[in-house]
Amino acid sequence: MDLLQVGRDDAAGYFYYVMELADDLNGQILSERKGETGPSPEAYSPRTLASEVKRRGQLPLEECIKIGLSLTEALAHLHRQGLVHRDIKPSNIIFVGGMPKLADVGLVAAISEARSFVGTEGFIPPEGSGTPQADLYSLGIVLYVLSTGQSHQDFPEPPADFSALENNAQWLEFNAVVHKASQAQVSDRYQSAEKMREEVALLARGESAKRHRAIARRWTAVKRAGLASLAAVLLLLAALFLDRTKPIYQPKPEAARLYAQGQWYYHQLTPDDHKKALDFLTRAVQADPKFIQPFAELTLLYVWNYIGARTDQERLEKSREIASRASAIDPNSA
């Protein structure tokens, strides 16, 4: 956001700044109610992300993506100047002319000098504020709040009706971006706001950020192995085909819900989460034995050793078992 004036009051002993005026929340509500435009007779109240979530609950996916694009671009610009915000939360994001902007710059500091523990509880990462990655963590929690309509205290639990959403696959993609930004370990987060914005931009174009991420991980693994055997390449290609599997069967609602939960934990990329993913995916298959989609993630859990199979032979046997069960459902499935 623009700062129009800065100054200080020596007598009172403080600095101050004047920023551009946020949209009038009451004026917007009045206009929506009466179909009119113009100033509202009600008292002025700034339109913020906090007021939007309070008024509307969970925001539409398209709107979440647009807000994510704007805020990651804003953070990227701030970080390029060697600055960090340190207090990103819904009430500190205002709308000006309908555009979301980072506001409340009172805690903005140079990265080299941002050592004090400041910010708002629930939006501060475990290591504390004062780094670009800490800002990204806070932004991830903000995107969680607006994309679920839930409190930041509920993170990382998805809404109860998540699997019933019409565009569930797209929501899962956005959810994966949110949770990568909000990982407890700094090394597991995006390493820059530009990287985070790149994945949000993929979603805006209708592409899969998870798939791009998975391909990068797999090629990295193959490079480390030095393409030691043809089997490794064949497993890579099989995994890529599984990612392209398109659902043609309408599963039972409970199976779909368990699958969505399993997918969510699968994409968290930690051993504990993958154990939970295995449990949910297995229960999804039990709830609907004709539901083939869970077998894709079940296979990858073993192929890429995500759940810690003890030997290559064990991985091979489990993969064969899963492939056999999937083939029995539909031998023509990728």
Buried (B, 14 or more C-beta within 10 A) or exposed (E): BEEEEEEEEEEEEEEEEEBEEBBBBBBBBBBEEEEEEEEBEEEEBBBBBBBBBEEEEBBEBEBBBBBBBBBBBBBBEBBEEEBBBBBBBBBBBBBBEEEBBBBBBEBBBEBEEBEEEBBBEEBBBEEBBBBBBBBBBBBBBBBBBBBBBBEBEEBBEBBEEBBEBEEBBBBBBBBBBBBBBBBEEBEBBBEBBBBBBBBBBBBBEEEBBBBEBBBEEBEEEBEEEEEEEEEBEEBBEBBBEBBEBEEEEEBBEBBBBBBBBBBBBBBBBBEEBBBBBBBBBBBBBEBBEEBBBBBBBBBBBBBBBBBEBEEEEEBBEBBEEBBEBBEEBBEEBE
